[in-house]
Amino acid sequence: MTTTEKIANAKKRIDELERLIKYWNDSERDEAKIVNFNIVNKVA
């Protein structure tokens, strides 16, 4: 495997990790909204 191929594969892995991080961050925000909504309903 050439250096160019190694760099291309590493970039693909980095891009995939960045997409996963973004997905996890978005899903955590959605879960926080759901939790906050449920807490408000229980208090009210």
Residue frames relative to the residue before (quaternion, step in Angstrom):
aa qw qx qy qz dx dy dz
M 1.0000 0.0000 0.0000 0.0000 0.00 0.00 0.00
T 0.3739 -0.7421 0.5142 0.2123 3.54 -0.79 1.01
T 0.6693 -0.4886 0.3744 0.4160 3.53 -1.31 0.30
T 0.6294 0.5413 -0.3316 0.4482 3.58 1.01 -0.79
E 0.6579 0.4991 -0.3049 0.4745 3.58 0.97 -0.82
K 0.6347 0.5261 -0.3272 0.4619 3.58 1.00 -0.80
I 0.6530 0.5069 -0.3092 0.4702 3.57 0.96 -0.87
A 0.6489 0.5167 -0.3170 0.4599 3.60 0.94 -0.86
N 0.6625 0.4929 -0.3050 0.4746 3.60 0.96 -0.84
A 0.6391 0.5160 -0.3284 0.4663 3.59 0.98 -0.79
K 0.6427 0.5171 -0.3279 0.4605 3.60 0.97 -0.81
K 0.6267 0.5289 -0.3357 0.4635 3.60 1.00 -0.78
R 0.6651 0.4929 -0.3074 0.4693 3.61 0.93 -0.86
I 0.6373 0.5214 -0.3267 0.4640 3.58 0.98 -0.81
D 0.6469 0.5164 -0.3158 0.4637 3.58 0.93 -0.89
E 0.6560 0.5049 -0.3137 0.4652 3.59 0.95 -0.86
L 0.6538 0.5047 -0.3170 0.4662 3.60 0.94 -0.82
E 0.6378 0.5224 -0.3305 0.4594 3.58 0.99 -0.77
R 0.6381 0.5108 -0.3243 0.4762 3.61 1.03 -0.77
L 0.6515 0.5103 -0.3182 0.4624 3.59 0.98 -0.83
I 0.6380 0.5221 -0.3237 0.4643 3.59 0.96 -0.84
K 0.6517 0.5016 -0.3168 0.4727 3.58 0.93 -0.87
Y 0.6429 0.5231 -0.3199 0.4590 3.60 0.95 -0.87
W 0.6692 0.4957 -0.3016 0.4641 3.59 0.90 -0.95
N 0.6490 0.5126 -0.3237 0.4596 3.59 0.94 -0.84
D 0.6583 0.5008 -0.3092 0.4693 3.58 0.94 -0.86
S 0.6796 0.4835 -0.3063 0.4589 3.60 0.88 -0.86
E 0.6168 0.5317 -0.3557 0.4586 3.62 1.06 -0.64
R 0.6330 0.5204 -0.3339 0.4659 3.59 1.00 -0.76
D 0.6478 0.5144 -0.3149 0.4654 3.58 0.97 -0.86
E 0.6540 0.5009 -0.3143 0.4717 3.61 0.96 -0.84
A 0.6297 0.5277 -0.3375 0.4593 3.60 0.99 -0.76
K 0.6334 0.5210 -0.3343 0.4643 3.59 0.99 -0.77
I 0.6545 0.5084 -0.3114 0.4650 3.58 0.95 -0.87
V 0.6553 0.5041 -0.3142 0.4667 3.60 0.91 -0.89
N 0.6609 0.4998 -0.3160 0.4621 3.60 0.86 -0.89
F 0.6349 0.5280 -0.3263 0.4600 3.58 0.98 -0.80
N 0.6757 0.4951 -0.2951 0.4596 3.56 0.91 -0.89
I 0.6356 0.5206 -0.3319 0.4636 3.59 0.98 -0.75
V 0.6428 0.5171 -0.3229 0.4639 3.58 0.93 -0.88
N 0.6554 0.5111 -0.3177 0.4564 3.60 0.91 -0.83
K 0.6699 0.4980 -0.3075 0.4567 3.61 0.94 -0.79
V 0.6542 0.5014 -0.3136 0.4715 3.59 1.02 -0.76
A 0.6871 0.4646 -0.2811 0.4827 3.55 0.92 -0.92
